[in-house]
Amino acid sequence: MGTGLIDLHVHTTASDGTMTPEEVVFHAARQGLKAVAITDHDTVDGVQEAMEAGSRAGIEVVPGVEISVDFPGEMHILGYFIDPFNSQLQQGLAMLRQYRKERNPKMVEKLRDLGFDISVEEVAEAAGGNVIGRPHIAAVMKQKGYVRDFDEAFELYLGAGKPAYVKKDKLTPREGIELVAAAGGIPVLAHPKYLEVNGRKGLQALVEELAGYGLRGIEAFYTFHTPEETEVYLDLAERNCLMVTGGTDFHGNNKENIEIGRGQGSLAVSYEILERLKNR
């Protein structure tokens, strides 16, 4: 049985991180991690580069993805051990990126109406990769001094219900889970604390429903989960015969207070968790 620490929730420049896939992998190796999962938003473009870097850096790289699905609050489905070349997955992710592409100009236009001098071209330049999202708009706002940091950009302007927010089309939770499964992957519910559900009973009912669609795990260990929340999610996983995963949601400088493998300092996800995933 392997030992050591891992991080199963990591973003690169392929979506909204600030390190390239190769840089992320070598950074994880320098931090002493034994394995890392590349889980960019709605894209697998960084997976191949990361896996090649993994063999050079001497660290295990899990091919993954993070898919936004339509649910009150924020629901994301993580996919592990996916085939990044699966045509169904590629088509589904391309559709989601198109939804993002259509949304961004509308959000920039709303910001311009609010008096901010921001262009779509500046946002695209900040992104640098194929997936452009709200963090890149926030980056331009911060760079121009309109906000102090990313949190302020989202709290005042870009978050759900805020003046510049535009809802984007998404897959249903079932479609997101089935898309991961179609690519041979393990679908996992990311950071359940962000779901808008009615207490423990509502959460239990939701997890039962998602398990019926093929959900196979819950991200119980997460940077912003309290110890009490983590216990709730571990219990939920056990009750529903689901696996447990964990990760930091590392984005490089886009989330400056989160370090790979450690989150805000106290996260420690054991390699045993990855072994259980592989055994399943």
C-alpha positions as CSV (number, residue, x, y, z in Angstrom):
1,M,0.0,0.0,0.0
2,G,1.3,3.4,-1.0
3,T,1.8,6.3,1.5
4,G,2.2,10.0,1.2
5,L,-0.1,13.0,0.5
6,I,-2.1,13.8,-2.7
7,D,-4.2,16.6,-4.2
8,L,-7.2,15.5,-6.3
9,H,-8.5,19.0,-7.2
10,V,-6.1,21.1,-9.1
11,H,-6.5,23.7,-11.9
12,T,-4.0,24.9,-14.6
13,T,-3.8,27.5,-17.3
14,A,-5.9,25.2,-19.5
15,S,-8.8,26.7,-17.5
16,D,-8.5,29.3,-14.8
17,G,-5.2,28.5,-13.0
18,T,-2.0,30.5,-13.3
19,M,0.5,27.6,-13.7
20,T,0.8,25.5,-16.8
21,P,0.0,21.8,-16.4
22,E,3.8,21.1,-16.4
23,E,4.5,23.8,-13.8
24,V,1.7,22.4,-11.6
25,V,3.1,18.9,-11.7
26,F,6.6,19.9,-10.9
27,H,5.3,22.3,-8.1
28,A,3.3,19.4,-6.6
29,A,6.5,17.2,-6.7
30,R,8.5,19.9,-5.0
31,Q,5.9,20.1,-2.3
32,G,6.4,16.4,-1.6
33,L,3.0,15.2,-3.0
34,K,2.8,11.6,-4.3
35,A,0.0,12.2,-6.7
36,V,-2.1,15.0,-8.2
37,A,-5.3,15.1,-10.3
38,I,-5.6,17.7,-13.1
39,T,-9.3,18.8,-12.9
40,D,-9.7,21.9,-15.1
41,H,-13.1,23.4,-15.7
42,D,-14.9,22.0,-18.7
43,T,-11.6,21.0,-20.5
44,V,-9.1,18.2,-20.6
45,D,-6.6,20.2,-22.7
46,G,-4.0,20.2,-19.9
47,V,-4.1,16.5,-19.1
48,Q,-1.7,15.1,-21.7
49,E,1.0,17.7,-20.9
50,A,0.6,17.0,-17.1
51,M,0.8,13.3,-17.5
52,E,4.0,13.6,-19.6
53,A,5.4,15.9,-16.9
54,G,4.5,13.5,-14.2
55,S,6.7,10.8,-15.6
56,R,9.6,13.3,-15.6
57,A,8.9,14.6,-12.2
58,G,8.3,11.2,-10.6
59,I,4.8,12.0,-9.5
60,E,1.5,10.2,-10.3
61,V,-0.9,12.3,-12.4
62,V,-4.6,11.4,-12.5
63,P,-6.4,12.5,-15.7
64,G,-9.5,14.5,-14.6
65,V,-12.0,17.2,-15.2
66,E,-14.4,19.4,-13.3
67,I,-17.9,20.0,-14.9
68,S,-20.3,22.7,-13.8
69,V,-23.9,21.5,-13.7
70,D,-27.2,23.3,-13.2
71,F,-28.3,23.3,-9.5
72,P,-29.1,26.0,-6.9
73,G,-25.9,27.3,-5.3
74,E,-23.0,25.7,-7.1
75,M,-22.7,22.1,-8.1
76,H,-19.6,20.7,-9.8
77,I,-18.9,17.1,-10.8
78,L,-15.3,16.0,-10.7
79,G,-14.3,13.1,-13.1
80,Y,-11.3,10.9,-12.3
81,F,-9.5,8.5,-14.6
82,I,-11.3,9.7,-17.6
83,D,-10.2,9.0,-21.2
84,P,-9.4,12.6,-22.4
85,F,-9.7,11.5,-26.0
86,N,-13.2,10.1,-25.6
87,S,-15.3,11.7,-28.4
88,Q,-18.5,12.0,-26.3
89,L,-16.6,13.8,-23.5
90,Q,-14.9,16.1,-26.0
91,Q,-18.2,17.0,-27.6
92,G,-19.9,17.7,-24.3
93,L,-17.0,19.9,-23.0
94,A,-16.8,21.8,-26.3
95,M,-20.5,22.6,-25.9
96,L,-19.9,23.9,-22.3
97,R,-17.0,26.0,-23.5
98,Q,-19.3,27.5,-26.1
99,Y,-21.8,28.4,-23.4
100,R,-19.0,30.2,-21.5
101,K,-17.9,32.0,-24.7
102,E,-21.4,33.3,-25.2
103,R,-21.7,34.5,-21.6
104,N,-18.5,36.4,-21.2
105,P,-19.3,39.4,-23.6
106,K,-22.6,39.8,-21.8
107,M,-20.9,40.1,-18.4
108,V,-18.2,42.5,-19.8
109,E,-21.1,44.6,-21.3
110,K,-22.8,44.8,-17.8
111,L,-19.5,45.9,-16.3
112,R,-19.1,48.6,-18.9
113,D,-22.6,49.8,-18.2
114,L,-21.5,50.1,-14.5
115,G,-18.7,52.3,-15.6
116,F,-15.7,49.9,-15.8
117,D,-13.3,50.3,-18.7
118,I,-13.0,46.6,-19.6
119,S,-12.9,44.8,-23.0
120,V,-13.5,41.2,-24.0
121,E,-10.0,41.3,-25.6
122,E,-8.4,42.1,-22.3
123,V,-10.2,39.2,-20.6
124,A,-9.1,36.8,-23.4
125,E,-5.5,38.0,-22.9
126,A,-5.7,37.4,-19.2
127,A,-7.0,33.9,-19.8
128,G,-4.3,32.8,-22.2
129,G,-5.9,29.4,-22.6
130,N,-9.0,28.0,-24.3
131,V,-11.4,28.4,-21.3
132,I,-12.3,31.9,-20.4
133,G,-14.4,32.4,-17.2
134,R,-15.3,34.8,-14.4
135,P,-11.8,34.5,-12.7
136,H,-10.3,36.1,-15.8
137,I,-12.7,39.0,-15.7
138,A,-11.9,39.3,-12.0
139,A,-8.1,39.3,-12.9
140,V,-8.6,42.3,-15.2
141,M,-10.7,44.1,-12.6
142,K,-7.9,43.6,-10.0
143,Q,-5.2,44.6,-12.5
144,K,-7.0,47.8,-13.2
145,G,-7.5,48.6,-9.5
146,Y,-11.3,48.3,-9.6
147,V,-11.2,45.7,-6.8
148,R,-8.7,44.6,-4.2
149,D,-8.9,40.9,-5.0
150,F,-10.9,38.1,-6.6
151,D,-13.2,37.7,-3.6
152,E,-14.2,41.3,-3.8
153,A,-14.8,41.0,-7.6
154,F,-17.2,38.1,-7.0
155,E,-18.8,39.5,-3.9
156,L,-19.6,42.9,-5.4
157,Y,-20.1,42.2,-9.2
158,L,-19.5,38.7,-10.6
159,G,-21.2,36.3,-8.1
160,A,-24.7,34.9,-8.6
161,G,-27.3,37.6,-8.3
162,K,-24.7,40.4,-8.4
163,P,-24.9,43.4,-10.9
164,A,-22.7,41.9,-13.6
165,Y,-23.7,38.3,-13.3
166,V,-25.1,36.4,-16.2
167,K,-26.3,32.8,-15.8
168,K,-24.8,30.4,-18.3
169,D,-26.4,27.3,-19.8
170,K,-25.2,24.1,-18.1
171,L,-25.7,20.4,-18.2
172,T,-28.1,18.8,-15.7
173,P,-26.5,16.9,-12.8
174,R,-27.5,13.7,-14.5
175,E,-25.9,14.7,-17.8
176,G,-22.6,15.8,-16.1
177,I,-22.4,12.4,-14.2
178,E,-23.2,10.4,-17.4
179,L,-20.6,12.4,-19.4
180,V,-17.9,11.4,-17.0
181,A,-19.0,7.8,-16.9
182,A,-19.1,7.7,-20.8
183,A,-15.4,8.6,-20.8
184,G,-14.7,5.7,-18.4
185,G,-14.3,8.0,-15.4
186,I,-15.4,8.0,-11.8
187,P,-18.0,10.8,-11.1
188,V,-17.5,12.6,-7.8
189,L,-19.5,15.4,-6.2
190,A,-17.2,18.4,-5.6
191,H,-17.2,20.6,-2.5
192,P,-20.8,19.9,-1.3
193,K,-20.7,22.8,1.1
194,Y,-21.7,25.1,-1.8
195,L,-24.9,23.3,-2.6
196,E,-28.2,25.0,-1.6
197,V,-30.1,22.2,0.0
198,N,-32.6,22.0,3.0
199,G,-30.4,20.7,5.8
200,R,-29.1,17.1,6.3
201,K,-32.3,15.6,5.0
202,G,-32.2,17.6,1.8
203,L,-28.5,16.7,1.3
204,Q,-29.2,13.0,1.9
205,A,-32.1,13.1,-0.6
206,L,-29.9,14.8,-3.2
207,V,-27.0,12.4,-2.8
208,E,-29.4,9.4,-3.2
209,E,-30.7,10.9,-6.4
210,L,-27.2,11.6,-7.8
211,A,-26.1,8.1,-6.8
212,G,-29.0,6.8,-8.8
213,Y,-27.6,8.6,-11.8
214,G,-24.2,7.0,-11.3
215,L,-22.4,9.3,-8.8
216,R,-19.6,7.3,-7.1
217,G,-17.9,9.6,-4.7
218,I,-18.0,12.8,-2.6
219,E,-15.2,15.3,-2.1
220,A,-15.3,15.2,1.8
221,F,-11.8,16.7,2.3
222,Y,-11.7,20.2,0.9
223,T,-9.9,23.5,1.7
224,F,-13.0,25.3,3.0
225,H,-14.9,22.5,4.7
226,T,-15.0,22.8,8.5
227,P,-14.2,19.7,10.5
228,E,-17.9,19.4,11.3
229,E,-18.8,19.6,7.6
230,T,-16.2,17.0,6.7
231,E,-17.7,14.6,9.3
232,V,-21.1,15.1,7.7
233,Y,-19.8,14.3,4.2
234,L,-17.9,11.3,5.4
235,D,-21.0,10.0,7.1
236,L,-23.0,10.7,3.9
237,A,-20.5,8.8,1.8
238,E,-20.7,5.8,4.1
239,R,-24.5,5.8,4.2
240,N,-24.7,5.8,0.4
241,C,-21.8,3.4,-0.3
242,L,-19.8,6.2,-2.0
243,M,-16.1,6.7,-2.2
244,V,-14.4,9.7,-0.5
245,T,-12.0,12.1,-2.3
246,G,-10.2,15.3,-1.3
247,G,-8.4,18.3,-2.8
248,T,-7.5,21.9,-2.4
249,D,-9.0,23.5,-5.5
250,F,-5.5,25.0,-6.2
251,H,-5.5,27.8,-8.8
252,G,-2.0,29.2,-8.4
253,N,-2.1,33.0,-7.9
254,N,-5.8,33.1,-8.7
255,K,-6.4,31.8,-5.2
256,E,-3.3,33.1,-3.4
257,N,-4.1,31.7,0.0
258,I,-4.4,28.1,-1.2
259,E,-1.3,25.9,-1.5
260,I,-1.3,22.7,-3.5
261,G,-1.7,19.7,-1.2
262,R,-2.2,21.8,1.9
263,G,-5.0,24.2,1.2
264,Q,-4.8,27.0,3.8
265,G,-2.3,24.9,5.7
266,S,-4.2,22.1,7.4
267,L,-5.4,19.9,4.6
268,A,-3.8,16.4,4.3
269,V,-5.3,13.9,1.9
270,S,-3.8,10.5,2.2
271,Y,-2.7,8.4,-0.8
272,E,-4.9,5.6,0.5
273,I,-7.9,7.5,-0.8
274,L,-6.4,7.4,-4.3
275,E,-5.7,3.6,-3.9
276,R,-9.3,3.0,-3.1
277,L,-10.4,5.0,-6.2
278,K,-8.1,2.9,-8.4
279,N,-9.3,-0.4,-6.8
280,R,-12.9,0.5,-7.7
